[in-house]
């Protein structure tokens, strides 16, 4: 019984290995979900730009931009000069993360790779 279990776990690890390696460190999770790894370390997030109350663009360590759409409008974001990223112990930013703006926690609905925020205009 133990040998069968070990054999089954070994086979599972062999099959899962390429999928896990493909998503390691490049912002793509094994199932194709975007993420920024090591979000608790300095330098993993280079910049952010709010999209009104609807979402936020986040620039990762390798000049890759991501866009997070919020579950509900983030009322404090348009007035924020600083925000906190909340990863809940995963040490990465993905669609299960949120930001903290003043006393408001804004949960992500989606988190996907993006071209970045639109260029600023004279009105900005």
Secondary structure, DSSP 8 states (H G I E B T S, - for coil): -HHHHHHHHHHHHHHHHHHHHHTSSSSB-TTS-B-EE-TTSTTSEEEEEEETTTEEEEEETTS-EEEEEESS--TTGGG-S--EEE-TTSSEESTT-EEEETTEEEEEEEEEEES-S----TT-
